[in-house]
Amino acid sequence: MKIVTALVRPHALDAVRRALERHAVLGMTITEVGSHEPGHVQVHKGARVEVDLVPRLRVETVVDDDIVDRLLDQLLTNLDGADGQIWVRHVDLVLRVRTGEMGQDAV
């Protein structure tokens, strides 16, 4: 199993969710985070303001190894032109606390 993490701007959340749902991945964790980007400039009330922390969403899900490549292709297609990062890490074990299920059954 792998954990797929997408760090995207808030407006890209629907695109990420659509990509996951196309692969029957319905469980995900979404966290509001800030991405440190020195020199990033935003316009606030007509004035240009340098902002170090840019709002992002961190979307994480655990998936089977066999769908990772197709899921990444789908994410890249849906996020075409969007700003962000995606990374994939190996998961040794998943345990559902409430039921005691392990591995794929816990996902």
DSSP file with accessible surface (Angstrom, degrees, kcal/mol):
  #  RESIDUE AA STRUCTURE BP1 BP2  ACC     N-H-->O    O-->H-N    N-H-->O    O-->H-N    TCO  KAPPA ALPHA  PHI   PSI    X-CA   Y-CA   Z-CA
    1    1 A M              0   0   35      0, 0.0    90,-2.3     0, 0.0     2,-0.3   0.000 360.0 360.0 360.0 155.5    0.0    0.0    0.0
    2    2 A K  E     -AB  63  90A  57     61,-2.6    61,-2.7    88,-0.2     2,-0.5  -0.938 360.0-134.7-130.3 151.5    1.0    3.6   -0.5
    3    3 A I  E     -AB  62  89A  33     86,-3.0    86,-2.3    -2,-0.3     2,-0.5  -0.943  21.2-157.9-105.1 125.8    0.0    6.9    1.0
    4    4 A V  E     -AB  61  88A   5     57,-3.0    57,-1.8    -2,-0.5     2,-0.5  -0.931   8.8-170.9-105.8 125.1   -0.6    9.6   -1.7
    5    5 A T  E     -AB  60  87A   0     82,-2.8    82,-2.6    -2,-0.5     2,-0.5  -0.972   4.8-169.9-119.3 127.7   -0.3   13.2   -0.5
    6    6 A A  E     -AB  59  86A   3     53,-2.8    53,-3.0    -2,-0.5     2,-0.7  -0.980   6.1-163.4-117.3 126.4   -1.3   16.1   -2.6
    7    7 A L  E     +AB  58  85A  24     78,-3.4    78,-2.3    -2,-0.5     2,-0.3  -0.945  32.4 153.3-108.4 108.4   -0.4   19.7   -1.4
    8    8 A V  E     -AB  57  84A   2     49,-2.5    49,-3.4    -2,-0.7    76,-0.2  -0.879  49.4 -90.8-135.3 164.5   -2.6   22.0   -3.5
    9    9 A R    >   -     0   0   56     74,-0.9     3,-2.2    -2,-0.3     4,-0.3  -0.446  48.3-108.3 -71.2 150.4   -4.2   25.4   -3.4
   10   10 A P  G >  S+     0   0   65      0, 0.0     3,-1.7     0, 0.0     4,-0.3   0.836 116.3  61.6 -53.5 -35.9   -7.7   25.4   -2.0
   11   11 A H  G 3  S+     0   0  142      1,-0.3     3,-0.3     2,-0.1     4,-0.3   0.700  98.1  60.0 -67.9 -14.1   -9.4   26.0   -5.4
   12   12 A A  G <> S+     0   0    6     -3,-2.2     4,-1.9     1,-0.2    -1,-0.3   0.472  75.2  96.7 -91.3   0.2   -7.9   22.7   -6.6
   13   13 A L  H <> S+     0   0   32     -3,-1.7     4,-2.8    -4,-0.3     5,-0.2   0.905  80.4  53.0 -59.2 -43.7   -9.6   20.5   -4.0
   14   14 A D  H  > S+     0   0   96     -3,-0.3     4,-2.5    -4,-0.3    -1,-0.2   0.901 107.7  51.9 -60.7 -38.4  -12.5   19.5   -6.3
   15   15 A A  H  > S+     0   0   10     -4,-0.3     4,-2.0    -3,-0.2    -1,-0.2   0.905 111.2  47.3 -64.6 -40.2  -10.1   18.4   -9.0
   16   16 A V  H  X S+     0   0    2     -4,-1.9     4,-2.4     2,-0.2    -2,-0.2   0.942 112.1  49.5 -66.3 -45.3   -8.2   16.2   -6.5
   17   17 A R  H  X S+     0   0  101     -4,-2.8     4,-2.7     1,-0.2    -2,-0.2   0.911 109.9  51.0 -61.7 -41.5  -11.5   14.7   -5.1
   18   18 A R  H  X S+     0   0  115     -4,-2.5     4,-2.0    -5,-0.2    -1,-0.2   0.919 109.9  50.3 -61.6 -42.8  -12.7   13.9   -8.7
   19   19 A A  H  X S+     0   0    0     -4,-2.0     4,-0.6     2,-0.2    -2,-0.2   0.924 113.2  45.5 -62.4 -43.1   -9.4   12.1   -9.5
   20   20 A L  H ><>S+     0   0    4     -4,-2.4     5,-2.6     1,-0.2     3,-1.3   0.929 111.2  52.2 -66.5 -43.0   -9.6   10.1   -6.3
   21   21 A E  H ><5S+     0   0   89     -4,-2.7     3,-2.0     1,-0.3    -1,-0.2   0.840  99.4  63.7 -65.5 -30.8  -13.3    9.2   -6.8
   22   22 A R  H 3<5S+     0   0  141     -4,-2.0    -1,-0.3     1,-0.3    -2,-0.2   0.742 107.1  44.6 -63.4 -21.5  -12.6    8.0  -10.4
   23   23 A H  T <<5S-     0   0   45     -3,-1.3    -1,-0.3    -4,-0.6    -2,-0.2   0.073 122.3-107.2-109.1  21.8  -10.5    5.3   -8.8
   24   24 A A  T < 5S+     0   0   84     -3,-2.0     2,-0.9     1,-0.2    -3,-0.2   0.769  72.5 144.5  58.7  28.6  -13.0    4.5   -6.1
   25   25 A V      < +     0   0   14     -5,-2.6    -1,-0.2     1,-0.2    -2,-0.2  -0.867   9.2 155.4 -96.6 103.7  -10.9    6.2   -3.5
   26   26 A L        +     0   0  130     -2,-0.9     2,-0.5    -3,-0.1    -1,-0.2   0.670  45.9  81.1-105.0 -22.1  -13.5    7.7   -1.2
   27   27 A G        +     0   0   54     35,-0.1     2,-0.3    -7,-0.1    35,-0.2  -0.748  55.6 145.6 -91.0 127.1  -11.6    8.0    2.1
   28   28 A M        -     0   0   45     -2,-0.5     2,-0.5    33,-0.1    33,-0.2  -0.985  40.7-133.1-154.1 156.5   -9.2   10.9    2.4
   29   29 A T  E     -C   60   0A  85     31,-2.6    31,-2.6    -2,-0.3     2,-0.5  -0.975  19.9-165.0-114.4 130.3   -7.9   13.3    5.1
   30   30 A I  E     -C   59   0A  70     -2,-0.5     2,-0.4    29,-0.2    29,-0.2  -0.971   8.1-178.9-120.7 124.9   -7.9   17.0    4.2
   31   31 A T  E     -C   58   0A  60     27,-2.2    27,-3.0    -2,-0.5     2,-0.5  -0.979  26.5-129.2-125.1 135.0   -5.9   19.4    6.3
   32   32 A E  E     +C   57   0A 172     -2,-0.4     2,-0.3    25,-0.2    25,-0.2  -0.725  42.8 163.3 -80.6 126.1   -5.5   23.2    6.0
   33   33 A V  E     -C   56   0A  50     23,-2.7    23,-2.9    -2,-0.5     2,-0.4  -0.843  35.1-121.8-135.0 171.6   -1.8   24.1    6.0
   34   34 A G  E     -C   55   0A  45     -2,-0.3     2,-0.5    21,-0.2    19,-0.1  -0.968  17.7-146.7-118.6 135.8    0.4   27.0    5.0
   35   35 A S  E     -C   54   0A  28     19,-3.0    19,-2.7    -2,-0.4     2,-0.6  -0.896  18.4-128.8-103.6 125.2    3.2   26.7    2.5
   36   36 A H  E     +C   53   0A 120     -2,-0.5    17,-0.2    17,-0.2    16,-0.1  -0.633  38.0 163.7 -77.1 114.4    6.3   28.8    3.1
   37   37 A E  E >   -     0   0A  45     15,-3.2     3,-1.8    -2,-0.6    14,-0.2  -0.763  25.7-150.0-133.9  86.5    7.0   30.7   -0.1
   38   38 A P  E 3  S+     0   0A  94      0, 0.0     3,-0.1     0, 0.0    14,-0.1  -0.283  82.5  23.1 -58.8 139.3    9.4   33.6    0.5
   39   39 A G  E 3  S+     0   0A  45      1,-0.3     2,-0.3     0, 0.0    13,-0.1   0.448  81.9 147.3  86.0   0.9    8.8   36.5   -1.9
   40   40 A H  E <   -C   51   0A  42     -3,-1.8    11,-3.4    11,-0.5     2,-0.4  -0.534  32.9-156.6 -72.1 130.1    5.2   35.5   -2.7
   41   41 A V  E     +C   50   0A  57     -2,-0.3     2,-0.3     9,-0.2     9,-0.2  -0.920  14.2 179.7-115.3 132.7    3.2   38.7   -3.4
   42   42 A Q  E     -C   49   0A  76      7,-2.9     7,-3.6    -2,-0.4     2,-0.6  -0.905  28.4-122.2-123.0 157.0   -0.5   39.1   -3.1
   43   43 A V  E     -C   48   0A 100     -2,-0.3     2,-0.5     5,-0.2     5,-0.2  -0.894  30.2-179.0-101.4 121.9   -2.7   42.2   -3.7
   44   44 A H  E >  S-C   47   0A 119      3,-3.2     3,-1.9    -2,-0.6    -2,-0.0  -0.973  70.9 -21.3-125.6 115.3   -4.7   43.2   -0.7
   45   45 A K  T 3  S-     0   0  193     -2,-0.5    -1,-0.1     1,-0.3     3,-0.1   0.897 128.1 -51.3  52.5  42.4   -7.1   46.1   -0.9
   46   46 A G  T 3  S+     0   0   73      1,-0.2     2,-0.4    -3,-0.0    -1,-0.3   0.351 118.3 108.0  83.4  -7.7   -5.1   47.4   -3.9
   47   47 A A  E <  S- C   0  44A  53     -3,-1.9    -3,-3.2     2,-0.0     2,-0.5  -0.847  71.1-122.6-106.0 139.7   -1.7   47.2   -2.2
   48   48 A R  E     - C   0  43A 188     -2,-0.4     2,-0.4    -5,-0.2    -5,-0.2  -0.678  33.9-172.8 -79.8 126.0    0.9   44.6   -3.0
   49   49 A V  E     - C   0  42A  61     -7,-3.6    -7,-2.9    -2,-0.5     2,-0.5  -0.982  22.8-130.9-125.9 131.7    1.8   42.7    0.1
   50   50 A E  E     - C   0  41A 127     -2,-0.4     2,-0.5    -9,-0.2    -9,-0.2  -0.695  27.4-168.7 -82.1 126.5    4.6   40.1    0.5
   51   51 A V  E     - C   0  40A  33    -11,-3.4   -11,-0.5    -2,-0.5   -14,-0.1  -0.972  18.1-171.3-121.3 124.6    3.2   37.0    2.1
   52   52 A D  E    S+     0   0A  79     -2,-0.5   -15,-3.2     1,-0.2     2,-0.6   0.802  76.7  55.7 -83.2 -32.2    5.5   34.2    3.4
   53   53 A L  E     - C   0  36A 108    -17,-0.2   -17,-0.2   -13,-0.1    -1,-0.2  -0.915  67.8-167.4-108.6 120.2    2.7   31.7    4.1
   54   54 A V  E     - C   0  35A   1    -19,-2.7   -19,-3.0    -2,-0.6     2,-0.1  -0.874  30.3-109.8-104.7 132.0    0.4   30.7    1.3
   55   55 A P  E     + C   0  34A  75      0, 0.0     2,-0.3     0, 0.0   -21,-0.2  -0.391  47.3 167.4 -63.6 134.9   -2.8   28.8    2.1
   56   56 A R  E     - C   0  33A   9    -23,-2.9   -23,-2.7   -47,-0.2     2,-0.4  -0.933  30.7-131.4-139.1 163.3   -2.7   25.2    0.9
   57   57 A L  E     -AC   8  32A  16    -49,-3.4   -49,-2.5    -2,-0.3     2,-0.6  -0.970  12.3-150.6-116.7 136.0   -4.7   22.0    1.5
   58   58 A R  E     -AC   7  31A  74    -27,-3.0   -27,-2.2    -2,-0.4     2,-0.5  -0.938  15.1-170.2-106.7 113.5   -3.0   18.7    2.2
   59   59 A V  E     -AC   6  30A   3    -53,-3.0   -53,-2.8    -2,-0.6     2,-0.4  -0.932   8.0-179.1-108.8 121.7   -5.0   15.8    0.9
   60   60 A E  E     +AC   5  29A  38    -31,-2.6   -31,-2.6    -2,-0.5     2,-0.3  -0.961   8.5 160.9-126.0 142.6   -3.9   12.3    2.0
   61   61 A T  E     -A    4   0A  12    -57,-1.8   -57,-3.0    -2,-0.4     2,-0.5  -0.983  32.4-127.1-152.5 154.9   -5.2    8.9    1.2
   62   62 A V  E     +A    3   0A  35     -2,-0.3     2,-0.3   -59,-0.2   -59,-0.2  -0.916  35.7 173.2-105.8 131.3   -4.0    5.3    1.3
   63   63 A V  E     -A    2   0A   5    -61,-2.7   -61,-2.6    -2,-0.5     2,-0.1  -0.900  36.3 -90.0-134.7 162.4   -4.3    3.2   -1.9
   64   64 A D    >>  -     0   0   62     -2,-0.3     3,-1.5   -63,-0.2     4,-0.6  -0.407  37.6-119.2 -67.2 148.8   -3.3   -0.2   -3.3
   65   65 A D  G >4 S+     0   0   84      1,-0.3     3,-1.0     2,-0.2     4,-0.5   0.846 108.6  64.5 -56.4 -36.3    0.1   -0.3   -5.1
   66   66 A D  G 34 S+     0   0  116      1,-0.2    -1,-0.3     2,-0.1     4,-0.2   0.641 104.9  42.5 -71.4 -13.2   -1.6   -1.3   -8.3
   67   67 A I  G <> S+     0   0   24     -3,-1.5     4,-2.8     2,-0.1    -1,-0.2   0.494  85.8  94.5-107.6  -1.0   -3.5    1.9   -8.8
   68   68 A V  H <X S+     0   0   12     -3,-1.0     4,-2.8    -4,-0.6     5,-0.2   0.929  86.7  45.7 -59.1 -49.4   -0.8    4.4   -7.8
   69   69 A D  H  > S+     0   0  125     -4,-0.5     4,-2.2     1,-0.2    -1,-0.2   0.925 115.8  45.9 -62.5 -43.8    0.5    5.1  -11.4
   70   70 A R  H  > S+     0   0  133     -4,-0.2     4,-2.3     2,-0.2    -1,-0.2   0.897 112.8  51.4 -65.3 -37.9   -3.0    5.5  -12.8
   71   71 A L  H  X S+     0   0    0     -4,-2.8     4,-2.9     2,-0.2    -2,-0.2   0.928 109.0  49.8 -65.4 -42.6   -4.1    7.7   -9.9
   72   72 A L  H  X S+     0   0   43     -4,-2.8     4,-2.7    -5,-0.2     5,-0.2   0.918 110.5  50.5 -62.4 -41.7   -1.0   10.0  -10.4
   73   73 A D  H  X S+     0   0  105     -4,-2.2     4,-2.2    -5,-0.2    -1,-0.2   0.922 112.1  47.8 -60.0 -43.5   -1.8   10.3  -14.1
   74   74 A Q  H  X S+     0   0   46     -4,-2.3     4,-2.8     2,-0.2     5,-0.2   0.909 111.4  50.2 -65.4 -42.1   -5.4   11.2  -13.2
   75   75 A L  H  X S+     0   0    2     -4,-2.9     4,-2.4     1,-0.2    -2,-0.2   0.937 111.1  48.6 -61.1 -46.0   -4.3   13.8  -10.6
   76   76 A L  H  < S+     0   0  110     -4,-2.7    -1,-0.2     1,-0.2    -2,-0.2   0.895 112.8  48.7 -63.4 -37.3   -1.9   15.4  -13.1
   77   77 A T  H >< S+     0   0   98     -4,-2.2     3,-1.2    -5,-0.2    -2,-0.2   0.946 115.1  43.5 -66.1 -47.2   -4.6   15.5  -15.7
   78   78 A N  H 3< S+     0   0   35     -4,-2.8    -2,-0.2     1,-0.3    -1,-0.2   0.807 115.9  48.3 -68.8 -30.8   -7.2   17.0  -13.3
   79   79 A L  T >< S+     0   0   23     -4,-2.4     3,-3.2    -5,-0.2    -1,-0.3   0.188  77.3 155.1 -95.8  18.0   -4.7   19.5  -11.9
   80   80 A D  T <  S+     0   0  145     -3,-1.2     3,-0.1     1,-0.3    -3,-0.1  -0.201  75.9   4.6 -51.0 119.9   -3.4   20.7  -15.3
   81   81 A G  T 3  S+     0   0   81      1,-0.3    -1,-0.3    -5,-0.1     2,-0.1   0.357 103.0 126.1  86.5  -6.7   -2.0   24.2  -14.7
   82   82 A A    <   -     0   0   41     -3,-3.2     2,-0.4    -6,-0.2    -1,-0.3  -0.432  59.4-120.8 -82.2 162.0   -2.5   24.1  -11.0
   83   83 A D        +     0   0   75     -2,-0.1   -74,-0.9    -3,-0.1     2,-0.3  -0.816  60.7  77.2-102.1 138.2    0.2   24.8   -8.5
   84   84 A G  E     -B    8   0A  39     -2,-0.4     2,-0.3   -76,-0.2   -76,-0.2  -0.968  61.9 -93.7 158.7-169.2    1.2   22.2   -5.9
   85   85 A Q  E     -B    7   0A 120    -78,-2.3   -78,-3.4    -2,-0.3     2,-0.4  -0.974  17.6-161.4-140.6 152.8    3.1   19.0   -5.1
   86   86 A I  E     +B    6   0A  50     -2,-0.3     2,-0.3   -80,-0.2   -80,-0.2  -0.999  13.4 178.1-133.3 134.8    2.3   15.3   -4.9
   87   87 A W  E     -B    5   0A  77    -82,-2.6   -82,-2.8    -2,-0.4     2,-0.4  -0.980  14.5-151.0-137.2 156.2    4.3   12.7   -3.2
   88   88 A V  E     -B    4   0A  51     -2,-0.3     2,-0.3   -84,-0.2   -84,-0.2  -0.982  14.1-177.7-127.5 132.4    3.9    8.9   -2.6
   89   89 A R  E     -B    3   0A 105    -86,-2.3   -86,-3.0    -2,-0.4     2,-0.2  -0.955  30.1-107.7-130.3 151.8    5.3    6.9    0.4
   90   90 A H  E     -B    2   0A 110     -2,-0.3     2,-0.5   -88,-0.2   -88,-0.2  -0.515  26.7-150.7 -75.3 142.2    5.2    3.3    1.3
   91   91 A V        -     0   0   25    -90,-2.3     3,-0.1    -2,-0.2    -1,-0.0  -0.970   9.4-169.5-115.7 123.0    2.9    2.2    4.1
   92   92 A D  S    S+     0   0  146     -2,-0.5     2,-0.3     1,-0.3    -1,-0.1   0.867  70.7   0.9 -77.3 -39.4    4.0   -0.8    6.1
   93   93 A L        -     0   0  101     10,-0.1     2,-0.4     2,-0.0    -1,-0.3  -0.991  51.5-161.8-155.0 140.8    0.7   -1.4    8.0
   94   94 A V        -     0   0   29     -2,-0.3     9,-2.0    -3,-0.1     2,-0.4  -0.996  15.0-175.3-122.3 131.6   -2.7    0.1    8.3
   95   95 A L  B     -D  102   0B  96     -2,-0.4     2,-0.7     7,-0.2     7,-0.2  -0.989  19.3-145.4-130.5 121.4   -4.8   -0.7   11.4
   96   96 A R     >  -     0   0   87      5,-2.8     4,-2.5    -2,-0.4     5,-0.3  -0.803  13.2-157.0 -86.1 115.4   -8.4    0.4   11.9
   97   97 A V  T  4 S+     0   0  135     -2,-0.7    -1,-0.2     1,-0.2     9,-0.0   0.908  85.0  53.1 -62.5 -45.4   -8.7    1.0   15.7
   98   98 A R  T  4 S+     0   0  200      1,-0.2    -1,-0.2    -3,-0.1    -2,-0.0   0.885 126.1  20.2 -61.4 -40.3  -12.4    0.6   16.0
   99   99 A T  T  4 S-     0   0   65     -3,-0.1    -1,-0.2     2,-0.1    -2,-0.2   0.603  94.8-124.5-108.1 -16.2  -12.6   -2.9   14.3
  100  100 A G     <  +     0   0   45     -4,-2.5    -3,-0.1     1,-0.3     6,-0.1   0.511  55.5 154.7  81.6   2.7   -9.1   -4.2   14.6
  101  101 A E        -     0   0   79     -5,-0.3    -5,-2.8     4,-0.1     2,-0.3  -0.356  25.2-158.7 -63.3 147.9   -9.0   -4.7   10.8
  102  102 A M  B >   -D   95   0B 102     -7,-0.2     3,-1.0    -3,-0.1    -7,-0.2  -0.883  43.4  -3.4-129.1 159.3   -5.5   -4.7    9.3
  103  103 A G  G >> S-     0   0   19     -9,-2.0     3,-1.6    -2,-0.3     4,-0.5  -0.307 125.9  -8.0  66.5-142.1   -4.0   -4.1    5.8
  104  104 A Q  G >4 S+     0   0   86      1,-0.3     3,-1.2     2,-0.2    -1,-0.2   0.824 130.9  64.0 -60.6 -31.9   -6.3   -3.5    2.9
  105  105 A D  G <4 S+     0   0  122     -3,-1.0    -1,-0.3     1,-0.3    -2,-0.2   0.789 100.7  53.1 -62.7 -25.9   -9.4   -4.4    5.0
  106  106 A A  G <4        0   0    7     -3,-1.6    -1,-0.3   -12,-0.2    -2,-0.2   0.613 360.0 360.0 -84.4 -12.9   -8.6   -1.3    7.1
  107  107 A V    <<        0   0   66     -3,-1.2    -3,-0.1    -4,-0.5    -2,-0.1   0.493 360.0 360.0 -86.5 360.0   -8.5    1.0    4.2
